[in-house]
Amino acid sequence: MNRIRELREEKGITQVRLSIELEVSQETISAYEMGKYFPSVKSLLKLREIFNANIDYILGLSSNRYEPLQVNSLKEEEIALIQAFRKLDLTGREKVKAYIDGYLAHMQGS
């Protein structure tokens, strides 16, 4: 079974809102959630963006929500963040992690 309902509810959005985002009907979203239909490639790509989860996870084919980190695919700003993080002491690292966790929790509630 796919995880669309679970991810939608986690993000706090309705079927109607998701249908608007995907440019499909609310009935189509319901059918996706019940496993009657599979989303199109276009819809899957949008779902990946909306839920910040990989497509296999959305479809229930994998238990890994996020794409594996490929070091050679890091952007310059990501490398800079890692380098800055490594310069922090233990307290600084804990504060940064706590801030990120809080920010992500806030974003999920949005």
N, CA, C and O of each residue as an XYZ file, in Angstrom:
440
protein
N       0.845     -1.190      0.000
C       0.000      0.000      0.000
C       0.883      1.244      0.000
O       1.941      1.254      0.629
N       0.463      2.267     -0.686
C       1.250      3.498     -0.741
C       1.116      4.304      0.553
O       0.282      3.993      1.404
N       1.928      5.319      0.689
C       1.964      6.130      1.911
C       1.407      7.535      1.696
O       1.664      8.424      2.507
N       0.667      7.749      0.645
C       0.208      9.094      0.331
C      -0.665      9.655      1.451
O      -0.467     10.799      1.860
N      -1.611      8.890      1.951
C      -2.471      9.375      3.036
C      -1.638      9.712      4.272
O      -1.807     10.773      4.873
N      -0.755      8.819      4.638
C       0.091      9.037      5.815
C       0.907     10.323      5.671
O       0.965     11.128      6.601
N       1.525     10.515      4.530
C       2.344     11.706      4.307
C       1.487     12.964      4.245
O       1.877     14.014      4.756
N       0.322     12.856      3.620
C      -0.584     14.006      3.527
C      -1.036     14.434      4.915
O      -1.022     15.622      5.237
N      -1.437     13.467      5.742
C      -1.901     13.785      7.092
C      -0.759     14.318      7.953
O      -0.958     15.225      8.761
N       0.436     13.757      7.781
C       1.607     14.241      8.513
C       1.867     15.705      8.203
O       2.237     16.478      9.088
N       1.676     16.080      6.962
C       1.894     17.468      6.532
C       0.697     18.349      6.879
O       0.795     19.574      6.814
N      -0.435     17.740      7.249
C      -1.613     18.500      7.653
C      -2.360     19.126      6.489
O      -2.926     20.210      6.627
N      -2.369     18.456      5.347
C      -3.101     19.004      4.202
C      -4.265     18.083      3.836
O      -4.224     16.875      4.070
N      -5.283     18.676      3.266
C      -6.477     17.922      2.888
C      -6.296     17.291      1.512
O      -5.382     17.634      0.761
N      -7.194     16.360      1.206
C      -7.202     15.774     -0.128
C      -7.452     16.852     -1.177
O      -6.866     16.826     -2.259
N      -8.326     17.796     -0.848
C      -8.646     18.860     -1.799
C      -7.404     19.700     -2.094
O      -7.104     19.987     -3.253
N      -6.690     20.088     -1.051
C      -5.479     20.891     -1.274
C      -4.456     20.117     -2.093
O      -3.836     20.670     -3.001
N      -4.280     18.842     -1.774
C      -3.321     18.040     -2.529
C      -3.776     17.896     -3.977
O      -2.952     17.906     -4.892
N      -5.067     17.764     -4.187
C      -5.576     17.649     -5.562
C      -5.278     18.917     -6.361
O      -4.973     18.849     -7.552
N      -5.366     20.067     -5.705
C      -5.045     21.330     -6.374
C      -3.559     21.369     -6.735
O      -3.190     21.760     -7.842
N      -2.722     20.965     -5.798
C      -1.272     20.943     -6.039
C      -0.912     20.033     -7.212
O      -0.037     20.357     -8.015
N      -1.602     18.882     -7.302
C      -1.282     17.905     -8.341
C      -2.084     18.111     -9.624
O      -1.854     17.446    -10.634
N      -3.035     19.053     -9.560
C      -3.900     19.337    -10.704
C      -4.702     18.108    -11.122
O      -4.807     17.781    -12.304
N      -5.269     17.430    -10.108
C      -6.160     16.295    -10.326
C      -7.378     16.493     -9.422
O      -7.403     17.419     -8.612
N      -8.367     15.647     -9.554
C      -9.560     15.774     -8.718
C      -9.320     15.197     -7.322
O      -8.396     14.413     -7.105
N     -10.170     15.602     -6.391
C     -10.106     15.045     -5.029
C     -10.387     13.551     -5.073
O      -9.817     12.791     -4.290
N     -11.250     13.127     -5.968
C     -11.571     11.704     -6.110
C     -10.333     10.916     -6.539
O     -10.145      9.772     -6.123
N      -9.494     11.528     -7.369
C      -8.255     10.877     -7.810
C      -7.314     10.695     -6.631
O      -6.678      9.650     -6.497
N      -7.221     11.703     -5.779
C      -6.378     11.590     -4.578
C      -6.893     10.449     -3.708
O      -6.108      9.639     -3.217
N      -8.184     10.382     -3.521
C      -8.785      9.301     -2.736
C      -8.440      7.940     -3.345
O      -8.096      6.999     -2.630
N      -8.536      7.849     -4.678
C      -8.208      6.587     -5.357
C      -6.732      6.238     -5.190
O      -6.390      5.066     -5.034
N      -5.849      7.243     -5.220
C      -4.427      6.996     -4.972
C      -4.246      6.405     -3.573
O      -3.546      5.410     -3.388
N      -4.890      7.040     -2.597
C      -4.718      6.631     -1.208
C      -5.279      5.235     -0.944
O      -4.777      4.516     -0.080
N      -6.307      4.855     -1.678
C      -6.903      3.535     -1.492
C      -6.229      2.476     -2.365
O      -6.584      1.299     -2.303
N      -5.273      2.888     -3.165
C      -4.557      1.953     -4.009
C      -5.301      1.524     -5.257
O      -4.926      0.541     -5.897
N      -6.356      2.251     -5.612
C      -7.121      1.921     -6.822
C      -6.387      2.357     -8.079
O      -6.475      1.696     -9.114
N      -5.660      3.475     -7.992
C      -4.905      4.016     -9.110
C      -3.515      4.394     -8.638
O      -3.291      4.664     -7.458
N      -2.591      4.407     -9.574
C      -1.248      4.891     -9.286
C      -1.098      6.293     -9.851
O      -1.630      6.591    -10.921
N      -0.377      7.159     -9.143
C      -0.133      8.503     -9.660
C       0.692      8.455    -10.946
O       1.493      7.543    -11.153
N       0.482      9.442    -11.793
C       1.294      9.579    -13.007
C       2.717      9.954    -12.611
O       2.981     10.318    -11.465
N       3.609      9.862    -13.553
C       4.994     10.264    -13.297
C       5.040     11.731    -12.879
O       5.764     12.092    -11.950
N       4.272     12.571    -13.560
C       4.217     14.000    -13.223
C       3.762     14.186    -11.773
O       4.343     14.978    -11.032
N       2.720     13.452    -11.373
C       2.222     13.564    -10.002
C       3.231     13.023     -9.000
O       3.408     13.601     -7.927
N       3.891     11.928     -9.333
C       4.901     11.378     -8.427
C       6.044     12.362     -8.199
O       6.539     12.496     -7.080
N       6.457     13.041     -9.251
C       7.532     14.027     -9.100
C       7.096     15.176     -8.196
O       7.886     15.671     -7.392
N       5.838     15.600     -8.326
C       5.325     16.664     -7.451
C       5.184     16.164     -6.020
O       5.495     16.889     -5.075
N       4.711     14.913     -5.852
C       4.581     14.340     -4.507
C       5.946     14.268     -3.828
O       6.061     14.520     -2.628
N       6.965     13.929     -4.587
C       8.323     13.871     -4.039
C       8.727     15.232     -3.483
O       9.328     15.315     -2.413
N       8.400     16.290     -4.202
C       8.715     17.644     -3.744
C       7.875     18.030     -2.532
O       8.404     18.542     -1.545
N       6.575     17.788     -2.602
C       5.660     18.186     -1.532
C       6.011     17.503     -0.218
O       6.043     18.140      0.835
N       6.276     16.197     -0.288
C       6.496     15.417      0.933
C       7.967     15.216      1.284
O       8.285     14.617      2.312
N       8.868     15.715      0.433
C      10.298     15.540      0.676
C      10.622     14.072      0.975
O      11.271     13.749      1.969
N      10.156     13.211      0.096
C      10.373     11.773      0.255
C      10.636     11.177     -1.128
O      10.155     11.687     -2.140
N      11.409     10.089     -1.153
C      11.670      9.500     -2.459
C      10.448      8.736     -2.960
O       9.587      8.329     -2.180
N      10.394      8.554     -4.251
C       9.211      7.979     -4.897
C       8.962      6.549     -4.429
O       7.811      6.177     -4.201
N      10.004      5.742     -4.280
C       9.809      4.375     -3.794
C       9.157      4.375     -2.413
O       8.314      3.522     -2.132
N       9.532      5.311     -1.555
C       8.919      5.406     -0.226
C       7.439      5.776     -0.354
O       6.586      5.180      0.305
N       7.141      6.750     -1.196
C       5.759      7.189     -1.393
C       4.888      6.023     -1.858
O       3.753      5.871     -1.407
N       5.420      5.211     -2.752
C       4.668      4.077     -3.292
C       4.665      2.855     -2.377
O       4.022      1.852     -2.683
N       5.384      2.938     -1.253
C       5.422      1.823     -0.312
C       6.386      0.721     -0.724
O       6.291     -0.403     -0.230
N       7.306      1.028     -1.619
C       8.257      0.026     -2.110
C       9.559      0.006     -1.317
O      10.375     -0.902     -1.472
N       9.747      1.010     -0.470
C      10.973      1.121      0.309
C      10.642      1.704      1.676
O       9.690      2.471      1.825
N      11.433      1.333      2.661
C      11.256      1.917      3.994
C      12.187      3.110      4.194
O      12.167      3.744      5.250
N      12.998      3.417      3.189
C      13.911      4.562      3.253
C      13.213      5.785      2.686
O      12.980      5.874      1.481
N      12.882      6.724      3.556
C      12.134      7.905      3.134
C      12.945      8.842      2.248
O      12.412      9.453      1.322
N      14.208      8.947      2.533
C      15.048      9.904      1.818
C      16.019      9.180      0.903
O      16.396      8.035      1.150
N      16.415      9.867     -0.154
C      17.411      9.327     -1.070
C      18.723      9.161     -0.306
O      19.061      9.994      0.535
N      19.466      8.087     -0.595
C      20.777      7.950      0.040
C      21.661      9.136     -0.331
O      21.619      9.631     -1.458
N      22.443      9.574      0.613
C      23.321     10.714      0.383
C      24.484     10.303     -0.513
O      25.235      9.380     -0.196
N      24.615     10.993     -1.620
C      25.725     10.770     -2.542
C      26.691     11.940     -2.366
O      26.398     13.063     -2.776
N      27.822     11.673     -1.765
C      28.776     12.732     -1.452
C      29.176     13.514     -2.698
O      29.333     14.733     -2.641
N      29.340     12.826     -3.814
C      29.777     13.523     -5.024
C      28.677     14.384     -5.636
O      28.928     15.113     -6.595
N      27.458     14.309     -5.092
C      26.375     15.135     -5.626
C      26.052     16.331     -4.725
O      25.087     17.053     -4.976
N      26.855     16.542     -3.677
C      26.614     17.668     -2.780
C      26.859     18.989     -3.495
O      27.800     19.128     -4.277
N      25.995     19.952     -3.212
C      26.156     21.300     -3.754
C      27.147     22.065     -2.882
O      27.429     21.676     -1.748
N      27.664     23.148     -3.426
C      28.660     23.942     -2.691
C      28.134     24.417     -1.343
O      28.859     24.391     -0.348
N      26.867     24.854     -1.306
C      26.312     25.347     -0.036
C      26.187     24.210      0.982
O      26.332     24.445      2.182
N      25.921     22.988      0.526
C      25.838     21.848      1.440
C      27.215     21.506      1.998
O      27.353     21.198      3.182
N      28.217     21.560      1.154
C      29.588     21.307      1.606
C      30.006     22.369      2.625
O      30.631     22.052      3.637
N      29.656     23.633      2.352
C      29.996     24.725      3.277
C      29.320     24.514      4.631
O      29.927     24.764      5.673
N      28.080     24.058      4.621
C      27.380     23.796      5.887
C      28.059     22.675      6.676
O      28.218     22.780      7.892
N      28.452     21.624      5.998
C      29.135     20.518      6.666
C      30.466     20.988      7.239
O      30.818     20.637      8.365
N      31.201     21.777      6.474
C      32.483     22.284      6.956
C      32.293     23.176      8.179
O      33.067     23.091      9.133
N      31.272     24.029      8.158
C      31.000     24.900      9.306
C      30.575     24.065     10.515
O      31.001     24.335     11.638
N      29.752     23.072     10.288
C      29.284     22.202     11.371
C      30.465     21.502     12.043
O      30.493     21.366     13.266
N      31.422     21.066     11.259
C      32.590     20.368     11.800
C      33.465     21.276     12.659
O      34.221     20.789     13.500
N      33.372     22.576     12.458
C      34.165     23.521     13.240
C      33.560     23.778     14.622
O      34.228     24.322     15.503
N      32.296     23.387     14.812
C      31.612     23.641     16.077
C      32.055     22.665     17.155
O      32.443     21.531     16.874
N      31.988     23.139     18.408
C      32.210     22.219     19.512
C      30.927     21.412     19.742
O      29.925     21.632     19.062
N      30.957     20.486     20.691
C      29.817     19.604     20.943
C      28.550     20.390     21.255
O      27.478     20.053     20.751
N      28.653     21.425     22.071
C      27.489     22.240     22.425
C      26.917     22.927     21.193
O      25.703     22.948     20.994
N      27.787     23.483     20.377
C      27.338     24.142     19.154
C      26.635     23.177     18.218
O      25.614     23.519     17.620
N      27.176     21.971     18.090
C      26.557     20.966     17.224
C      25.173     20.575     17.738
O      24.234     20.414     16.959
N      25.059     20.428     19.039
C      23.763     20.068     19.627
C      22.738     21.182     19.406
O      21.568     20.906     19.139
N      23.177     22.441     19.516
C      22.270     23.567     19.277
C      21.802     23.613     17.827
O      20.625     23.843     17.552
N      22.732     23.391     16.905
C      22.376     23.400     15.485
C      21.381     22.280     15.185
O      20.388     22.500     14.491
N      21.645     21.085     15.705
C      20.727     19.959     15.474
C      19.356     20.249     16.073
O      18.335     19.943     15.457
N      19.322     20.838     17.273
C      18.045     21.171     17.915
C      17.292     22.223     17.098
O      16.075     22.128     16.939
N      17.997     23.207     16.589
C      17.361     24.237     15.758
C      16.769     23.610     14.500
O      15.628     23.894     14.136
N      17.547     22.760     13.840
C      17.060     22.115     12.617
C      15.840     21.249     12.918
O      14.860     21.285     12.173
N      15.888     20.475     13.995
C      14.737     19.644     14.369
C      13.499     20.502     14.618
O      12.401     20.161     14.178
N      13.683     21.622     15.329
C      12.564     22.528     15.597
C      12.020     23.154     14.334
O      10.806     23.270     14.166
N      12.903     23.555     13.449
C      12.495     24.172     12.192
C      11.736     23.168     11.333
O      10.701     23.497     10.753
N      12.251     21.942     11.251
C      11.564     20.916     10.462
C      10.189     20.593     11.043
O       9.232     20.394     10.295
N      10.085     20.541     12.357
C       8.793     20.291     12.994
C       7.816     21.414     12.666
O       6.637     21.170     12.406
N       8.318     22.646     12.681
C       7.477     23.798     12.319
C       7.028     23.695     10.871
O       5.864     23.961     10.570
N       7.915     23.318      9.979
C       7.590     23.199      8.556
C       6.545     22.122      8.306
O       5.697     22.275      7.427
N       6.594     21.035      9.069
C       5.613     19.974      8.901
C       4.237     20.426      9.363
O       3.214     19.947      8.874
N       4.226     21.360     10.317
C       2.955     21.889     10.810
C       2.359     22.946      9.914
O       1.196     23.315     10.077
N       3.145     23.445      8.958
C       2.679     24.515      8.062
C       1.678     24.018      7.069
O       1.189     24.792      6.245
